[in-house]
Amino acid sequence: MNKIECSIRAWKMRGLSMVGRNLIVKTLLASQLSYIAPVVDLPERVVKKLNTMFFKFIWNRVEAVKRNTIIADYERGGINIFQVEMFFNALKMSWIKKLNNSSPACWKNIPLYYVNKFGLGMNVFNCNCSFNQINTVCKNVIDTFPVFYNNMFKVWFNTKCTSNKADISDYYNQIIWNNDAVTVNKKTLFYRDWIEAGFIFIKDLFDDDGSIYSLEYFRHRIPRTGNILFQYFALCNALPNDWKNAPILDQIRTESIVFNAVPIEACSSKFFRHAMVDKIYVPPICMNYWCRRFPNYNFDWEKIWGSIPCCTSEARLISLNWKIICNIYPTKVVLCKMGKEDTNLCNSCNTVDHII
């Protein structure tokens, strides 16, 4: 922390633009955290303090745009500001990608020990649910996890988009357990005896004719459970009717972990960060201002925002263009409202009818 603070004080005296200071944070300051970030879970107060330090350095003034806006890309009205939580969380999610590859490594033994407690292997990361749902039905498992692995699961399931039953086409290859589309009283199901007997996917419940296996079949396959009758009818009622009555499709199940419809092998830390931004992104409120000021103009905001870094490579001009569009550039109208100027009239024409 002290080393980062010293670096910030040194770079504050350079007179950099907002875009330039953001680049310093990404390349010089954040790199000092990259070694500990994948293996250490920093306390929330430390993360909050780091975030405050970085945002204060980048703005070098009062924050005029919401943080949930400026963390986005230029095409959505942000400037891709660095945020500590997302940096740490993206690296945690990258752990799952490394854990899933086929190369043998000694370090995998400990995380796989905790992952295998669910009985689903790496398929647990394909469960269609939020962390609160999986924590409700598997609390006795989650509570045994160390803090780092607990947070890794939390970040993964809270960032991953859950699909409702209407959006799922490949339903036969869906995992039965901890599935938001298969619920009883709004709670997902998790029957360990069924998992140990090999009933993992929806297609494991159906015979070749597309009908659900009989109760006697499950009694024969799962002899150890005493609640087989209750569990059988609860599961049958939890399955969506569209799935039970749909024709059998010759679907091939992929063994890969999928994150938001993308195989994890194709996911990078940057991809995970974009997914986290999508969860909390807030559109710039300045768009409402310009639409009110020019009601007859059809704004193509994606093109307008995307043109900011394309029209010039000069960091100061990029910062200037972004501030003008965000309506936070200190014009005379704004300075007059702040009490910094006596009049809001233009020095050249003595009017206020200007865009800037």
C-alpha positions in Angstrom: 0.0 0.0 0.0 2.8 2.4 0.9 4.6 1.7 -2.3 1.5 2.3 -4.4 0.8 5.6 -2.5 4.4 6.8 -3.2 4.0 6.0 -6.9 0.7 7.9 -7.0 2.3 11.0 -5.4 5.2 10.9 -7.9 2.9 10.6 -10.9 0.5 13.3 -9.7 3.1 15.9 -10.4 3.4 15.0 -14.1 0.2 16.8 -15.2 -1.2 13.8 -17.1 -4.6 13.6 -18.7 -7.4 11.4 -17.3 -6.7 8.8 -19.9 -3.0 8.9 -19.2 -3.5 8.5 -15.4 -5.8 5.5 -16.1 -3.0 4.0 -18.2 -0.5 4.5 -15.3 -2.9 2.7 -13.0 -3.2 -0.3 -15.3 0.4 -0.7 -16.3 2.4 0.4 -13.2 0.2 0.4 -10.2 -2.0 -2.6 -10.8 1.0 -4.7 -11.9 2.2 -4.5 -8.3 -1.0 -6.4 -7.3 -0.9 -9.0 -10.0 1.4 -11.4 -8.1 -0.7 -11.7 -5.0 -4.1 -11.3 -6.6 -4.5 -14.9 -7.9 -3.6 -16.5 -4.6 -4.6 -14.1 -1.8 -8.0 -12.9 -0.8 -7.5 -9.3 0.3 -9.9 -7.9 3.0 -12.7 -5.7 1.8 -11.4 -2.6 3.5 -8.0 -3.0 1.7 -9.8 -3.4 -1.7 -12.0 -0.4 -0.9 -9.0 1.7 0.0 -7.1 0.8 -3.2 -10.2 1.6 -5.3 -10.5 5.0 -3.6 -6.8 5.7 -4.2 -7.0 4.8 -7.9 -10.2 6.7 -8.7 -9.0 9.7 -6.8 -5.8 9.7 -8.8 -7.5 9.1 -12.1 -10.1 11.9 -11.7 -7.8 14.3 -9.8 -11.0 16.1 -8.8 -14.5 15.3 -7.7 -15.9 12.2 -9.5 -18.4 13.5 -12.1 -19.5 10.3 -13.7 -20.7 7.1 -12.0 -18.1 4.4 -11.5 -20.5 1.8 -13.0 -20.4 3.9 -16.2 -16.8 4.7 -16.7 -15.6 1.1 -16.1 -17.2 0.2 -19.5 -15.6 0.4 -22.9 -15.6 3.6 -25.0 -18.5 2.1 -27.2 -20.8 2.3 -24.1 -19.7 5.7 -22.8 -16.9 4.7 -20.4 -13.2 4.9 -20.7 -12.3 1.4 -19.4 -11.3 2.5 -16.0 -9.4 0.0 -13.8 -11.3 -1.4 -10.8 -9.6 -3.5 -8.2 -12.6 -5.8 -7.4 -12.9 -6.8 -11.1 -9.2 -7.3 -11.5 -9.1 -9.7 -8.5 -12.3 -11.5 -9.5 -11.3 -12.0 -13.1 -8.1 -13.6 -11.9 -10.0 -15.9 -9.6 -12.2 -17.0 -12.4 -9.1 -17.7 -14.5 -8.2 -20.2 -11.8 -11.1 -22.3 -12.9 -9.9 -22.3 -16.5 -6.5 -23.5 -15.4 -8.0 -26.1 -13.2 -10.1 -27.4 -16.1 -7.2 -28.1 -18.5 -5.9 -31.6 -18.9 -2.3 -31.0 -17.9 -1.3 -32.7 -14.6 -0.1 -30.5 -11.8 0.3 -31.0 -8.1 -1.4 -27.7 -7.2 -4.7 -29.0 -8.6 -5.0 -31.6 -5.8 -6.3 -29.2 -3.1 -8.9 -27.3 -5.2 -10.1 -30.5 -6.9 -10.6 -32.0 -3.4 -13.1 -29.3 -2.6 -14.7 -29.3 -6.1 -15.3 -33.0 -5.9 -17.3 -32.6 -2.6 -20.3 -31.9 -4.8 -20.0 -35.2 -6.5 -20.3 -33.6 -9.9 -16.6 -33.1 -10.7 -15.9 -30.0 -12.8 -19.5 -30.2 -14.1 -20.5 -28.2 -10.9 -19.4 -25.1 -12.8 -22.0 -25.7 -15.4 -24.8 -25.6 -12.9 -27.5 -23.2 -14.0 -27.9 -21.2 -10.7 -26.7 -18.3 -8.7 -24.4 -18.6 -5.7 -27.2 -18.0 -3.2 -29.1 -20.9 -4.7 -26.2 -23.3 -4.6 -25.3 -22.1 -1.1 -28.9 -22.8 0.1 -29.0 -26.4 -0.9 -25.3 -27.2 -0.5 -24.5 -25.1 2.5 -22.9 -28.0 4.4 -20.4 -28.3 1.5 -19.8 -24.6 0.9 -19.1 -24.0 4.6 -16.2 -26.4 4.5 -14.4 -24.4 1.8 -11.5 -22.0 2.6 -12.2 -18.4 2.1 -10.4 -18.2 -1.3 -12.3 -21.1 -2.8 -15.6 -19.9 -1.3 -15.1 -16.5 -3.0 -14.0 -18.2 -6.3 -17.4 -20.1 -6.4 -19.2 -16.9 -5.4 -17.7 -14.8 -8.2 -18.2 -17.5 -10.8 -21.9 -18.1 -10.1 -22.8 -14.5 -9.5 -21.1 -13.4 -12.8 -22.4 -16.3 -14.9 -25.7 -15.6 -16.5 -28.4 -18.1 -15.5 -30.9 -19.3 -18.2 -34.6 -19.6 -17.6 -36.4 -22.7 -18.9 -37.8 -20.9 -21.9 -34.2 -19.9 -23.1 -32.8 -23.4 -22.8 -32.8 -25.4 -26.1 -30.2 -28.1 -25.2 -32.2 -29.2 -22.1 -31.2 -32.9 -22.3 -27.6 -31.9 -21.5 -28.6 -29.6 -18.7 -27.4 -30.7 -15.2 -30.3 -31.6 -13.0 -29.0 -30.4 -9.7 -28.7 -26.7 -8.8 -30.6 -25.8 -11.9 -32.7 -22.6 -11.8 -35.2 -24.2 -14.2 -35.7 -27.3 -12.0 -37.0 -26.1 -8.7 -39.4 -27.0 -5.9 -40.9 -24.1 -3.9 -38.3 -21.8 -5.7 -35.4 -23.9 -4.4 -33.1 -25.9 -6.6 -32.6 -29.7 -6.0 -29.5 -31.6 -4.8 -29.8 -35.3 -4.1 -26.4 -36.7 -3.4 -27.6 -40.4 -3.6 -28.9 -39.8 -7.1 -25.6 -38.1 -8.1 -23.6 -41.1 -6.8 -25.8 -43.4 -8.8 -24.9 -41.5 -12.0 -28.0 -39.3 -12.5 -26.3 -36.1 -13.5 -27.9 -34.8 -16.6 -31.6 -34.4 -17.6 -31.2 -37.1 -20.3 -30.2 -39.6 -17.6 -33.8 -39.5 -16.3 -35.4 -40.5 -19.7 -35.5 -43.8 -21.5 -35.0 -44.3 -25.3 -38.7 -43.5 -25.9 -38.4 -40.1 -24.3 -40.4 -41.1 -21.1 -39.2 -40.6 -17.5 -38.0 -43.9 -16.0 -40.4 -45.5 -13.5 -40.2 -45.3 -9.8 -39.1 -49.0 -9.7 -36.2 -48.3 -12.0 -34.9 -45.6 -9.7 -35.4 -47.8 -6.6 -33.3 -50.4 -8.3 -30.5 -47.9 -9.2 -30.6 -46.0 -5.9 -31.1 -48.6 -3.1 -29.6 -46.6 -0.3 -32.0 -43.6 0.0 -35.1 -43.9 2.1 -36.8 -40.9 0.6 -36.9 -42.2 -3.0 -40.7 -41.8 -3.3 -40.7 -38.2 -2.2 -37.6 -37.4 -4.2 -39.0 -39.1 -7.4 -42.3 -37.2 -7.4 -40.6 -33.9 -6.4 -38.2 -34.2 -9.3 -40.9 -35.1 -11.8 -43.0 -32.1 -10.7 -39.9 -29.8 -10.8 -39.1 -30.6 -14.4 -40.7 -28.1 -16.9 -43.6 -29.6 -18.9 -41.9 -28.5 -22.1 -39.0 -30.7 -21.4 -41.1 -33.7 -20.4 -43.2 -33.5 -23.6 -40.5 -32.5 -26.1 -39.3 -35.0 -28.7 -35.9 -36.7 -28.2 -33.1 -34.9 -30.0 -29.8 -36.5 -30.9 -27.7 -34.1 -28.9 -24.0 -34.5 -28.2 -22.9 -33.3 -24.7 -19.8 -31.3 -24.6 -17.4 -32.1 -21.7 -16.2 -28.5 -21.5 -17.2 -26.0 -18.9 -19.3 -23.2 -20.5 -19.4 -19.6 -19.3 -22.2 -17.5 -20.9 -22.4 -19.9 -23.9 -18.6 -19.7 -24.5 -16.3 -22.7 -23.8 -14.0 -21.8 -20.9 -11.0 -22.6 -23.1 -11.9 -19.5 -25.2 -12.4 -17.2 -22.1 -9.7 -14.8 -21.0 -9.5 -12.5 -18.0 -10.6 -9.7 -20.2 -13.7 -11.7 -21.2 -14.5 -12.4 -17.6 -14.1 -8.6 -16.8 -16.6 -7.7 -19.6 -19.1 -10.2 -18.1 -18.7 -8.5 -14.7 -19.1 -5.0 -16.3 -22.3 -6.2 -18.0 -23.8 -7.1 -14.6 -23.4 -3.6 -13.1 -23.1 -1.3 -16.1 -25.2 2.0 -15.9 -25.6 4.0 -19.2 -24.3 7.6 -19.1 -27.0 10.0 -18.0 -25.6 12.6 -20.3 -27.4 10.9 -23.2 -30.7 12.0 -21.8 -29.3 15.6 -21.6 -28.4 15.6 -25.3 -31.7 14.0 -26.4 -33.6 16.7 -24.5 -31.5 19.5 -26.0 -31.8 18.1 -29.6 -35.1 16.2 -29.6 -35.3 16.0 -33.4 -31.9 14.4 -33.8 -31.5 10.6 -34.0 -28.4 9.8 -31.9 -26.3 6.8 -32.8 -24.7 6.5 -29.4 -22.5 3.5 -30.1 -21.0 5.3 -33.1 -20.6 8.5 -31.2 -18.9 6.9 -28.2 -16.8 4.7 -30.4 -15.5 7.6 -32.4 -13.8 9.2 -29.3 -10.6 7.0 -29.4 -10.7 6.7 -33.2 -10.6 10.4 -34.1 -7.2 11.0 -32.4 -4.5 9.1 -30.6 -3.6 12.1 -28.3 -4.6 11.2 -24.7 -5.5 14.8 -23.8 -7.8 15.1 -26.8 -9.5 11.8 -26.0 -10.1 13.0 -22.5 -11.4 16.3 -23.7 -13.8 14.8 -26.3 -15.1 12.3 -23.6 -15.7 15.1 -21.1 -17.5 17.3 -23.6 -19.9 14.5 -24.6 -20.4 13.6 -20.9 -21.3 17.2 -20.3 -18.8 17.6 -17.5 -16.3 19.9 -19.2 -16.2 23.2 -17.2 -17.9 25.6 -19.6 -18.9 29.1 -18.5 -22.4 28.0 -17.8 -21.2 25.3 -15.5 -18.6 27.6 -13.9 -21.2 30.2 -13.3 -23.4 27.7 -11.5 -20.4 26.7 -9.4 -19.8 30.4 -8.5 -16.5 30.4 -10.3 -17.6 33.0 -12.9 -19.8 36.1 -12.7 -21.6 35.5 -15.9 -22.5 32.6 -18.1 -22.3 34.6 -21.3 -19.8 33.8 -24.0 -16.9 36.3 -24.1 -17.1 36.6 -27.9 -20.8 36.9 -28.7 -22.4 37.5 -25.3 -24.8 34.6 -25.6 -25.1 31.2 -24.1 -26.5 29.4 -27.2 -23.5 27.2 -27.7 -23.0 23.4 -27.5 -19.9 24.1 -25.4 
